[in-house]
Amino acid sequence: MFLIDTSRDGKPVYDPIVNQSLDNYLINDLKLPGHGLIMYINEPSVIVGVNQNVFAEVNVPYLRKNNIALVRRTSGGGAVYHDMGNLVFENIVVGETDDDAEWGNYSVFAQPILDALHELGATDAVLRGNSDLVVNDHKFTGMTMVKSGDAYAAGGTLMYDMDLEAASQALHPVETRINGKWVKSNRSNIENIKAHLAPEHQQLTSEAFKTQLLLKLFHVEHLEDIETYHLTDHDWQIIDERLAEQYRTNDWNFGANPGFNRYRFKQFDAGTVALNLMVDQRQIIKVAVYGDLLDDKLARKLESQLTDASLDKDELRKRLSKRWLRKVLSDADIETLVDELLIEKQ
């Protein structure tokens, strides 16, 4: 196993949108042969699985109020909260390896993490079920995998000193009327691993803990002794292009909810409106309305009003020029909403 250094210009990257895109680049583009490992820390964010409905899994208003990023990963699994008290580790496996790495076998990737934690004093940490690492019967790591050809990524989030209250708030959805088929999160009792470490490791910063974990994983005394690939300027150029094309877009992070292909969000003086749309040949086939501007009854009325509408300015104006909508939006606001719906972006 070797380390893949994901720092940029000699500094760690904490941007969750950047970090969550790395595995896609590593298994689809760079494809370093063998078994690599990346490990990083994210600023406050919620990461949702590729097949999840954001509004059914996440307290979106809480995220907006507290400047918490919403990021959709390319792999499955449930919604998780990240902050500077978390570590994220991913095994990047390409082709044949000289160890026990095996697609679908979480235990071979969990065991080295457990062994390292045991060395650091958390001797009660164990693997529970298929992919959860637990301590005191509380989960501190959940794992997931994503595959592309002969390459795959397998990893998880390790809760070291996470803000548990913020996690609880962020992962408590406020939308109650959503029905549909998507992957729902398995809400588990969670706990930080920090208090279970030996006393000398309980005062470490997250970065210092990351260093200690890497030293134990690679059985070395210094980070310089680890075989390491450092991402190059060329690597970052491609990663930046992917970010602009997909991962930094609201249509990917919010609009990729199952059954929808577009997302629109607008902040008005009276509140916010978010719309998930399924558009086919310039016709709105299906729409779901969220946000704090409209109550449940009005949100459903707006959904009905927009369903089967053509993306035509006159038609949208007519459909939205209703007395009940004018009670919360001015004529200028309605015109703004029409323009937002007509923007030619996916």
C-alpha positions as CSV (number, residue, x, y, z in Angstrom):
1,M,0.0,0.0,0.0
2,F,1.2,3.5,-0.8
3,L,0.0,7.0,0.2
4,I,-1.5,9.5,-2.2
5,D,-0.8,13.0,-1.0
6,T,-3.8,15.2,-1.7
7,S,-2.3,18.5,-0.5
8,R,-2.1,21.4,-2.9
9,D,0.9,23.8,-3.0
10,G,2.1,22.1,0.2
11,K,-1.1,22.8,2.1
12,P,-3.9,20.5,3.1
13,V,-7.2,20.8,1.2
14,Y,-10.3,21.2,3.5
15,D,-12.8,22.0,0.8
16,P,-15.4,19.1,0.9
17,I,-16.4,19.5,-2.8
18,V,-12.8,19.1,-3.9
19,N,-12.1,16.2,-1.6
20,Q,-15.3,14.3,-2.5
21,S,-14.3,14.5,-6.1
22,L,-10.9,13.0,-5.7
23,D,-11.9,9.3,-5.7
24,N,-13.6,9.7,-9.1
25,Y,-10.5,11.2,-10.6
26,L,-8.2,8.6,-9.0
27,I,-10.2,5.6,-10.2
28,N,-11.3,6.9,-13.6
29,D,-8.4,9.1,-14.8
30,L,-5.1,8.8,-12.9
31,K,-5.5,5.0,-12.1
32,L,-2.2,4.5,-10.3
33,P,-1.7,0.7,-10.3
34,G,-1.9,-1.1,-7.0
35,H,-3.4,-0.1,-3.6
36,G,-3.2,3.5,-2.7
37,L,-4.6,5.4,0.3
38,I,-5.9,9.0,0.7
39,M,-6.8,10.6,4.0
40,Y,-8.2,14.1,4.4
41,I,-10.3,16.4,6.6
42,N,-13.4,18.4,5.5
43,E,-14.7,21.7,6.6
44,P,-18.4,21.4,7.9
45,S,-20.4,19.7,5.3
46,V,-23.0,17.0,4.8
47,I,-22.2,14.3,2.3
48,V,-25.0,12.4,0.7
49,G,-25.0,9.2,-1.4
50,V,-25.5,9.3,-5.1
51,N,-28.9,7.7,-4.9
52,Q,-30.3,9.8,-2.0
53,N,-33.0,12.5,-1.9
54,V,-31.3,15.5,-0.3
55,F,-34.5,17.0,1.2
56,A,-35.6,13.7,2.7
57,E,-32.3,13.1,4.4
58,V,-30.9,16.6,5.3
59,N,-32.1,19.7,7.2
60,V,-31.4,22.0,4.2
61,P,-32.4,25.2,6.0
62,Y,-30.0,24.4,8.9
63,L,-27.2,23.9,6.3
64,R,-27.9,27.2,4.6
65,K,-28.2,29.1,8.0
66,N,-24.9,27.7,9.3
67,N,-22.9,27.8,6.0
68,I,-22.6,24.0,5.9
69,A,-21.8,22.7,2.4
70,L,-24.0,20.0,0.8
71,V,-22.0,17.6,-1.3
72,R,-23.1,14.5,-3.3
73,R,-20.6,11.8,-3.6
74,T,-20.3,9.4,-6.5
75,S,-20.7,6.3,-4.3
76,G,-23.7,4.9,-2.5
77,G,-24.4,4.8,1.2
78,G,-26.2,7.2,3.5
79,A,-25.9,10.9,4.5
80,V,-23.1,11.7,6.9
81,Y,-21.9,14.9,8.6
82,H,-18.3,16.0,8.3
83,D,-16.4,18.7,10.1
84,M,-12.8,19.5,11.2
85,G,-13.1,16.8,13.8
86,N,-13.5,14.0,11.2
87,L,-11.0,12.1,9.1
88,V,-12.0,10.6,5.8
89,F,-10.0,7.7,4.5
90,E,-10.3,6.0,1.1
91,N,-8.4,3.0,-0.3
92,I,-7.9,3.5,-4.1
93,V,-7.4,0.1,-5.7
94,V,-6.5,-0.3,-9.4
95,G,-5.9,-3.7,-10.9
96,E,-4.2,-6.5,-9.1
97,T,-2.5,-5.8,-5.7
98,D,0.0,-7.7,-3.6
99,D,-2.2,-7.6,-0.5
100,D,-5.7,-8.8,0.4
101,A,-7.6,-5.9,-1.1
102,E,-10.9,-7.2,-2.5
103,W,-13.9,-5.5,-4.0
104,G,-16.9,-5.8,-1.7
105,N,-15.0,-7.1,1.3
106,Y,-15.1,-4.3,3.8
107,S,-13.3,-6.2,6.5
108,V,-9.9,-6.1,4.6
109,F,-10.1,-2.3,4.6
110,A,-11.5,-2.0,8.1
111,Q,-9.0,-4.2,9.9
112,P,-5.9,-2.0,9.3
113,I,-7.8,1.0,10.7
114,L,-8.9,-1.0,13.7
115,D,-5.3,-2.3,14.2
116,A,-4.0,1.3,14.1
117,L,-6.7,2.5,16.6
118,H,-5.9,-0.4,18.9
119,E,-2.2,0.7,18.9
120,L,-3.4,4.2,19.8
121,G,-5.4,2.8,22.8
122,A,-8.9,2.3,21.4
123,T,-8.8,-1.4,22.0
124,D,-12.6,-1.7,22.2
125,A,-13.1,-0.6,18.6
126,V,-14.5,-3.4,16.5
127,L,-16.2,-4.1,13.1
128,R,-20.0,-4.6,13.4
129,G,-21.9,-6.1,10.6
130,N,-20.7,-5.5,7.1
131,S,-19.2,-2.0,7.1
132,D,-19.6,-0.2,10.5
133,L,-16.8,0.4,13.0
134,V,-18.2,0.8,16.5
135,V,-17.0,1.5,20.0
136,N,-19.2,1.1,23.0
137,D,-21.8,-0.2,20.5
138,H,-21.9,3.3,18.9
139,K,-20.8,3.8,15.3
140,F,-17.7,6.0,14.7
141,T,-17.1,5.0,11.1
142,G,-19.4,3.9,8.2
143,M,-17.8,2.6,5.0
144,T,-18.9,2.6,1.4
145,M,-17.4,1.6,-2.0
146,V,-17.6,2.7,-5.6
147,K,-16.3,0.8,-8.7
148,S,-15.2,1.8,-12.2
149,G,-13.8,-1.0,-14.4
150,D,-10.9,-2.6,-12.7
151,A,-10.6,0.2,-10.2
152,Y,-12.5,1.0,-7.0
153,A,-12.5,3.2,-3.9
154,A,-13.3,1.9,-0.5
155,G,-13.4,4.0,2.6
156,G,-15.3,5.8,5.3
157,T,-15.5,8.7,7.8
158,L,-13.7,8.3,11.1
159,M,-15.3,10.5,13.8
160,Y,-12.5,11.7,16.0
161,D,-13.8,14.9,17.6
162,M,-16.9,15.7,15.6
163,D,-19.6,18.2,16.7
164,L,-22.3,15.6,17.5
165,E,-25.0,18.3,18.1
166,A,-24.4,19.9,14.7
167,A,-24.5,16.4,13.1
168,S,-27.8,15.7,14.8
169,Q,-29.3,19.0,13.6
170,A,-27.9,18.7,10.0
171,L,-29.2,15.2,9.5
172,H,-32.7,15.8,10.9
173,P,-34.8,16.6,7.8
174,V,-37.6,19.0,8.0
175,E,-39.5,17.8,4.9
176,T,-42.2,15.3,5.9
177,R,-44.2,14.9,2.8
178,I,-41.6,13.3,0.5
179,N,-42.4,9.9,-0.8
180,G,-40.4,7.9,-3.3
181,K,-37.8,5.3,-3.9
182,W,-34.2,6.2,-3.0
183,V,-31.6,5.0,-0.6
184,K,-32.6,6.1,2.9
185,S,-29.9,6.7,5.6
186,N,-29.7,4.2,8.5
187,R,-29.8,6.5,11.6
188,S,-27.3,5.0,14.1
189,N,-26.1,6.0,17.5
190,I,-22.8,7.7,17.0
191,E,-19.8,8.4,19.2
192,N,-16.3,10.0,18.8
193,I,-13.3,7.8,19.1
194,K,-11.2,10.4,20.8
195,A,-12.2,9.5,24.4
196,H,-11.3,5.9,23.8
197,L,-7.7,6.6,22.8
198,A,-4.8,6.4,25.2
199,P,-4.6,9.7,27.3
200,E,-1.5,10.9,25.4
201,H,-3.6,10.9,22.2
202,Q,-6.7,12.6,23.5
203,Q,-5.3,16.1,23.2
204,L,-4.2,15.8,19.6
205,T,-5.6,18.1,16.9
206,S,-7.3,16.4,14.1
207,E,-4.3,16.9,11.8
208,A,-2.0,15.4,14.5
209,F,-4.3,12.5,15.0
210,K,-4.3,11.9,11.2
211,T,-0.5,11.8,11.3
212,Q,-0.5,9.3,14.1
213,L,-3.0,7.1,12.3
214,L,-0.9,7.2,9.1
215,L,2.3,6.2,11.0
216,K,0.5,3.2,12.5
217,L,-1.1,2.2,9.2
218,F,2.2,2.2,7.4
219,H,4.3,1.0,10.4
220,V,6.9,3.8,10.1
221,E,8.3,6.4,12.4
222,H,8.1,9.4,10.1
223,L,5.7,10.4,7.3
224,E,8.7,10.8,5.0
225,D,9.3,7.0,5.2
226,I,5.9,6.3,3.5
227,E,6.0,5.6,-0.2
228,T,3.9,8.5,-1.5
229,Y,2.5,9.9,-4.8
230,H,2.0,13.6,-4.7
231,L,-0.8,15.0,-6.9
232,T,0.8,17.2,-9.7
233,D,-0.2,20.5,-11.3
234,H,-1.5,18.4,-14.2
235,D,-3.6,16.3,-11.8
236,W,-5.1,19.4,-10.3
237,Q,-5.9,20.9,-13.7
238,I,-8.1,17.9,-14.5
239,I,-9.6,17.9,-11.1
240,D,-10.5,21.6,-11.4
241,E,-12.2,20.9,-14.8
242,R,-14.3,18.1,-13.2
243,L,-15.3,20.5,-10.4
244,A,-16.5,23.2,-12.8
245,E,-18.3,20.7,-15.0
246,Q,-20.1,18.8,-12.3
247,Y,-19.2,18.7,-8.6
248,R,-19.5,22.4,-7.9
249,T,-22.9,22.6,-9.5
250,N,-26.2,22.7,-7.6
251,D,-27.7,20.5,-10.2
252,W,-25.3,17.7,-9.1
253,N,-25.4,18.3,-5.4
254,F,-29.1,19.1,-5.0
255,G,-30.8,18.2,-8.3
256,A,-29.5,14.7,-8.7
257,N,-32.3,13.5,-6.4
258,P,-33.8,10.3,-7.8
259,G,-36.4,11.1,-10.5
260,F,-35.2,14.6,-11.2
261,N,-32.6,16.2,-13.5
262,R,-32.7,19.9,-12.7
263,Y,-32.6,22.0,-9.5
264,R,-33.5,25.7,-9.1
265,F,-33.2,27.7,-5.9
266,K,-34.3,31.3,-5.3
267,Q,-34.0,33.6,-2.3
268,F,-36.9,36.1,-2.0
269,D,-37.5,38.7,0.7
270,A,-40.3,36.6,2.1
271,G,-38.3,33.3,2.0
272,T,-36.8,30.6,-0.1
273,V,-38.1,28.4,-2.9
274,A,-36.3,25.3,-4.1
275,L,-37.6,23.2,-7.0
276,N,-36.5,19.8,-8.2
277,L,-37.5,19.3,-11.8
278,M,-37.7,16.5,-14.3
279,V,-37.5,18.2,-17.7
280,D,-37.8,16.3,-21.0
281,Q,-37.8,18.1,-24.4
282,R,-38.5,21.5,-22.7
283,Q,-41.5,20.2,-20.8
284,I,-41.7,19.9,-17.0
285,I,-42.7,16.3,-16.4
286,K,-42.5,16.3,-12.6
287,V,-41.7,18.9,-10.0
288,A,-41.1,18.9,-6.2
289,V,-41.2,22.2,-4.3
290,Y,-39.3,22.8,-1.0
291,G,-38.2,25.8,1.0
292,D,-39.6,28.0,3.8
293,L,-41.7,30.4,1.6
294,L,-44.7,28.2,1.0
295,D,-46.5,26.0,3.5
296,D,-47.3,22.4,2.6
297,K,-50.6,23.2,0.9
298,L,-49.2,26.0,-1.3
299,A,-46.1,23.9,-2.2
300,R,-48.3,21.2,-3.5
301,K,-50.4,23.7,-5.4
302,L,-47.3,25.1,-7.1
303,E,-46.2,21.5,-8.0
304,S,-49.5,20.9,-9.6
305,Q,-49.4,24.2,-11.4
306,L,-46.0,23.6,-13.0
307,T,-46.5,19.9,-13.8
308,D,-46.7,19.4,-17.6
309,A,-45.9,23.0,-18.3
310,S,-43.7,23.9,-21.3
311,L,-40.6,25.9,-20.8
312,D,-42.2,28.9,-22.5
313,K,-42.2,32.3,-20.9
314,D,-45.8,33.1,-21.7
315,E,-47.1,29.8,-20.5
316,L,-45.1,29.9,-17.2
317,R,-46.2,33.5,-16.6
318,K,-49.8,32.4,-17.0
319,R,-49.4,29.3,-14.8
320,L,-47.8,31.4,-12.0
321,S,-50.0,34.4,-12.2
322,K,-52.4,33.1,-9.5
323,R,-53.9,35.0,-6.7
324,W,-52.8,32.5,-4.0
325,L,-49.2,32.8,-5.2
326,R,-49.3,36.6,-5.3
327,K,-50.1,36.5,-1.6
328,V,-46.4,35.6,-1.0
329,L,-44.7,36.7,-4.1
330,S,-44.8,40.1,-5.9
331,D,-45.2,40.3,-9.7
332,A,-41.5,41.1,-9.9
333,D,-40.7,37.9,-7.8
334,I,-42.9,35.8,-10.1
335,E,-41.1,37.2,-13.1
336,T,-37.8,36.3,-11.5
337,L,-39.0,32.8,-10.8
338,V,-40.1,32.4,-14.5
339,D,-36.6,33.6,-15.7
340,E,-35.0,31.1,-13.3
341,L,-37.0,28.2,-14.7
342,L,-36.0,29.2,-18.3
343,I,-32.3,29.3,-17.7
344,E,-30.7,26.8,-20.1
345,K,-28.7,24.7,-17.7
346,Q,-29.0,21.1,-16.6
